Amino acid sequence: MIQFGIKDIIDILIVALMLFYLYRMMKNSGTLSLFYGVLAFIVVWVLAYEIFDMRLTGGIVDKFMSIGLIVLVILFQDQIKRVLADLGTHGNLRSFFRLFRHDKHRDSHRAEIMSVVYACMSMAKSKTGALIVFQRKMPLSDYEKTGDIINATVNTRLIENIFFKNSPLHDGAMIIADNRIVAAGCILPVSHDMSIPKSLGLRHRAALGMSQVTDAVCVIVSEETGAISVAQGGKITVKVSAPDLERILSNALTF
């Protein structure tokens, strides 16, 4: 008689959670078809090795599974780093406890957000290209080092001056963390997702790439059209209005 207890339920839940994180990771990186291939291998391995006791077939698939795991770790090391960093920051616990106390940074967050919104509106009118990255739970120190350290208060005019076409820092990304402009002229990882529309340029690809490997929120102002876009969680939203930008940033920076 088959025994099915609480340990088996926990075992199933752990496997389901691992598959869910793997699915989300590959979906964000644009390799969802690879996830289905991995899932097919797992199904074949379970059927052949565990259920039907096909030792030869199961053994071969088992070897492929071992090698495949190493390949996945190599291919998705940035995404794995993001997941582990997200789990290690205890951001969800901080959000829970903040429900029971007054957030003294609320006013400064709003001032920061509105400064960026006003700057983006102004740059959109003049079709000045810009890429602004907001740090959330995951530290961005490695990307800050690729640019010039600013360490200044978030200010509308300063943002516009940094992205002015004749400025030496206008081509890179600006990183904002803890209500400060930490660095500018930073280099971001570029997404190679083939589903990105060809009309979107390098700034959009860099913003999307950054949102795939970190939990940061990236705001882009197109130099060609003046349209404002937002990249977050491996997805990009184009033609964002000023009120929507304020709402997105307010929701993203409250954790």
Protein Blocks (a to p, Z undefined) as FASTA:
>chain_A
ZZddfklmmmmmmmmmmmmmmmmmmmmnopmmmmmmmmmmmmmmmmmmmmnopaklmmmm
mmmmmmmmmmmmmmmmmmmmmmmmmmmnommmmmmmmmmpccfklmmmmmmmmmmmmmmm
mmmmnopacdddddfkbccklmmmmmccfkpaddfklmmmmmpmklcklmmccddeehia
fbghiacdddfbfkbcfkbcfklmmmmmmmmmmccdcddddfklopacddeehiacehia
fklmmmmmmmmmgZZ
